[in-house]
């Protein structure tokens, strides 16, 4: 049909989220061993504002909208490259997880500082 499929937008958000973590906190999710912690997505919403036809160049903006004890909310907007035209926007809730215990834990102070700063 020539338009970008709706599921692809969630992949755009995932790529932006990973880039956000790597850039701001240095977290890469590739460490091994006990005591390993990191982000786990627990919910996500997305609003489709404009149809995008393939091929198209897009840019994704990410910011932290809310910081909680064990989680935080990221907000996203997808723009046509080089414009202010929003083609979609959304948010996600990410919990900080102790992978071994499979349990949410308080955000590390260093991550909280980074999220507060940017």
KAPE-V409952 format. One record per residue. RES is the residue in one letter. SS is DSSP state (H for helix, E for strand, L for the rest). PSI is psi in degrees with one decimal (999 if undefined). Layout:
<<RES | SS | PSI> <RES | SS | PSI>>
//
This chain:
<<X | L | -9.6> <X | L | -12.6> <X | E | 160.2> <X | L | 128.9> <X | L | 145.7> <X | H | -33.6> <X | H | -26.2> <X | H | -33.3> <X | H | -36.7> <X | H | -32.5> <X | H | -37.9> <X | H | -44.0> <X | H | -39.3> <X | H | -45.8> <X | H | -42.1> <X | H | -40.4> <X | H | -45.7> <X | H | -44.8> <X | H | -39.2> <X | H | -49.3> <X | H | -46.1> <X | H | -39.9> <X | H | -46.3> <X | H | -35.7> <X | H | -9.0> <X | L | 1.0> <X | L | 132.4> <X | L | -3.9> <X | L | 10.4> <X | L | 6.4> <X | L | 153.1> <X | L | 167.1> <X | L | 178.1> <X | L | 157.9> <X | L | 8.1> <X | L | 129.7> <X | E | 160.0> <X | E | -178.8> <X | E | 144.1> <X | E | 125.4> <X | E | 129.4> <X | E | -21.0> <X | E | 157.3> <X | E | 140.2> <X | E | 154.9> <X | E | 137.2> <X | E | 122.1> <X | E | 113.7> <X | L | -39.4> <X | L | 143.9> <X | L | 139.3> <X | L | 129.9> <X | E | 140.8> <X | L | 138.7> <X | L | 150.9> <X | L | 151.2> <X | L | 125.9> <X | E | 158.9> <X | E | 143.0> <X | E | 126.6> <X | E | 140.5> <X | E | 138.4> <X | E | 157.5> <X | E | 120.7> <X | E | -23.3> <X | E | 139.0> <X | E | 127.3> <X | L | -174.9> <X | L | -48.8> <X | L | 6.2> <X | E | 172.2> <X | E | 158.7> <X | E | 126.3> <X | E | 141.5> <X | E | 142.0> <X | E | 150.9> <X | E | 135.4> <X | E | 126.5> <X | E | 151.0> <X | E | 132.9> <X | L | 131.0> <X | L | 9.8> <X | L | 173.5> <X | L | 7.7> <X | L | 115.2> <X | E | 122.2> <X | E | -15.1> <X | E | 157.1> <X | E | 160.9> <X | E | -168.9> <X | E | 161.9> <X | E | 151.2> <X | E | 127.9> <X | E | 128.7> <X | E | 149.5> <X | E | 120.7> <X | E | 137.2> <X | E | 109.3> <X | L | -39.5> <X | L | -43.8> <X | L | -13.7> <X | L | 48.9> <X | E | 140.7> <X | E | 139.8> <X | L | 164.9> <X | L | 144.8> <X | L | 136.2> <X | L | 143.4> <X | H | -37.7> <X | H | -39.5> <X | H | -42.6> <X | H | -41.7> <X | H | -44.2> <X | H | -43.8> <X | H | -34.6> <X | H | -34.4> <X | H | -38.3> <X | L | 999>>
//
